[in-house]
Amino acid sequence: MSELRPTLLVVDDDERLRERLQRALRDRGYEVRGAGSAKEALSLAREETPEHALLDLRLPDGGGLQLLRELRDLDPTINIVVLTGYGSIATALEAVRLGATHYLTKPADADQIVAALRRRELGAQDDPPPPEVVPSLARAEHEHIERVLADCGGNVTQAAKLLGLHRRSLQRKLSKYPPRR
């Protein structure tokens, strides 16, 4: 007789990260399915609504916050944890307001994700959040610059204009930190 494992939907457009998370979370007792887009995630959730979902905020076909709303409409009891590389206080508050159980910033390891998923079961007061490393102001600035640059399709000139910087100044700032992979 097979044991019942909690179901988990992992939604992230980074295929390598998604597959790595799926393997790690399977090893920790979850029955895991993965999706690379909001459309694919909704299709999987409609076939079989998962008990838990791990959502990236930035997806190729729409935002994770909209997907969060749609998953909650499908099943108001679904336990949703948001995982993003572009974290901000505003999106964290919005995600929690929309029903996310927890909000994590990348990189987060599988144990942090499991702790966030279990938070609802244990009750937030019984499970204090793990201490998170707060990035330096310089690191936060660089992550913002990377996000704007990604939104501009890697066009440094366009990103510099949006950031209100001279192109060379932006290039100097980019050279201070290696690209994240």
C-alpha positions as a printed Julia matrix, in Angstrom:
181×3 Matrix{Float64}:
   0.0    0.0     0.0
   1.5    3.33   -1.02
   1.53   6.24    1.39
  -0.32   9.41    0.53
   2.08  12.23   -0.19
   0.98  15.88   -0.21
   0.7   17.25   -3.74
   2.76  20.27   -4.78
   2.76  22.32   -7.97
   6.09  24.07   -8.69
   5.72  26.97  -11.16
   8.91  28.59  -12.45
   9.99  29.46  -15.99
  13.63  28.57  -15.21
  13.57  24.92  -16.26
  16.8   23.93  -14.51
  15.74  25.51  -11.22
  12.26  24.0   -11.49
  13.62  20.5   -12.09
  16.11  20.84   -9.23
  13.36  22.01   -6.87
  11.04  19.21   -7.99
  13.7   16.58   -7.23
  14.56  18.09   -3.85
  10.91  18.42   -2.81
  10.11  14.86   -3.94
  12.98  13.73   -1.69
  11.25  15.58    1.16
   7.97  13.71    0.76
   5.91  15.66   -1.78
   4.2   14.41   -4.92
   5.47  17.13   -7.27
   4.34  18.42  -10.65
   6.03  21.27  -12.47
   4.95  24.01  -14.86
   6.94  26.62  -16.76
   4.09  29.07  -17.36
   0.88  30.33  -15.81
  -1.18  28.66  -18.56
   0.48  25.29  -17.99
   0.1   25.65  -14.21
  -3.64  26.38  -14.49
  -4.1   23.43  -16.81
  -2.37  21.09  -14.32
  -4.31  22.56  -11.39
  -7.62  22.07  -13.18
  -6.76  18.4   -13.83
  -5.91  17.79  -10.19
  -5.88  20.62   -7.68
  -2.68  20.44   -5.64
  -2.63  20.91   -1.88
   0.38  23.24   -2.17
   1.85  25.52   -4.83
   5.23  27.21   -5.13
   4.95  30.17   -7.53
   7.53  32.37   -9.2
   6.26  35.93   -9.62
   7.71  36.51  -13.08
   6.37  34.14  -15.7
   6.57  34.44  -19.49
   2.79  34.59  -19.93
   1.73  36.67  -16.95
   2.46  37.52  -13.39
   2.53  35.12  -10.5
   0.13  37.33   -8.55
  -2.56  36.8   -11.2
  -1.85  33.06  -11.13
  -2.13  33.15   -7.33
  -5.6   34.71   -7.67
  -6.68  32.09  -10.22
  -5.39  29.18   -8.15
  -7.19  30.54   -5.06
 -10.38  30.85   -7.15
  -9.98  27.21   -8.17
  -9.44  26.06   -4.57
  -9.5   28.52   -1.67
  -7.73  25.99    0.58
  -4.58  25.7    -1.55
  -1.41  26.56    0.38
   0.61  28.95   -1.8
   4.2   30.07   -1.25
   5.61  32.75   -3.54
   9.27  32.44   -4.57
  10.9   35.23   -6.53
  14.23  36.66   -7.52
  12.71  40.13   -7.7
  11.37  40.56   -4.2
   9.96  43.79   -2.88
   7.91  44.76    0.13
   5.01  45.81   -2.11
   4.79  42.46   -3.92
   5.24  40.53   -0.67
   2.34  42.41    0.92
   0.19  41.96   -2.17
   0.95  38.22   -2.32
   0.01  37.74    1.33
  -3.1   39.9     0.9
  -4.14  37.63   -1.98
  -3.72  34.55    0.19
  -0.11  33.41   -0.06
   1.05  31.63    3.08
   4.61  32.85    2.77
   6.93  34.81    0.5
  10.54  33.77   -0.16
  13.26  35.39   -2.22
  15.65  33.44   -4.41
  17.93  31.77   -3.74
  15.96  29.67   -1.26
  16.84  26.08   -0.52
  14.41  23.17   -0.33
  14.42  23.16    3.48
  13.37  26.84    3.57
  10.61  26.07    1.08
   9.36  23.1     3.11
   9.37  25.25    6.27
   7.32  27.88    4.43
   4.88  25.25    3.12
   4.46  23.78    6.61
   3.92  27.19    8.16
   0.14  27.02    7.77
  -0.03  23.55    9.33
   2.0   24.62   12.35
   0.54  28.08   12.66
   2.72  31.14   12.07
   3.23  31.76   15.79
   4.58  28.23   16.35
   6.99  28.36   13.43
   9.09  31.5    13.46
  10.43  32.27   10.02
  14.0   31.17    9.46
  16.49  34.0     9.76
  16.97  35.46    6.32
  20.11  37.08    5.1
  19.29  40.69    4.34
  21.11  41.83    1.22
  23.26  44.93    1.46
  21.91  48.13   -0.01
  24.46  47.8    -2.82
  23.26  44.24   -3.56
  19.6   45.34   -3.53
  20.46  48.19   -5.92
  22.28  45.78   -8.21
  19.35  43.34   -8.22
  17.03  46.2    -9.16
  19.4   47.18  -11.98
  19.49  43.54  -13.19
  15.7   43.43  -13.19
  15.39  46.65  -15.21
  18.09  45.41  -17.6
  16.22  42.1   -18.03
  12.98  44.0   -18.68
  14.84  45.93  -21.41
  16.01  42.71  -23.03
  19.63  43.38  -22.09
  19.69  46.81  -23.78
  22.06  48.8   -21.54
  21.25  52.14  -23.19
  17.5   51.72  -22.64
  18.01  50.48  -19.06
  20.29  53.44  -18.3
  17.59  55.85  -19.52
  14.93  54.17  -17.37
  17.21  54.24  -14.33
  18.23  57.86  -14.91
  21.91  56.93  -15.25
  24.58  57.58  -17.83
  25.3   54.45  -19.87
  28.92  54.23  -18.62
  27.8   54.64  -15.01
  25.41  51.74  -15.46
  28.16  49.61  -17.01
  30.43  50.35  -14.01
  27.68  49.35  -11.59
  27.05  46.14  -13.53
  30.73  45.21  -13.43
  30.8   45.33   -9.6
  28.8   42.11   -9.27
  28.97  39.06  -11.53
  25.71  38.1   -13.27
  23.48  35.76  -11.24
  22.88  32.33  -12.72
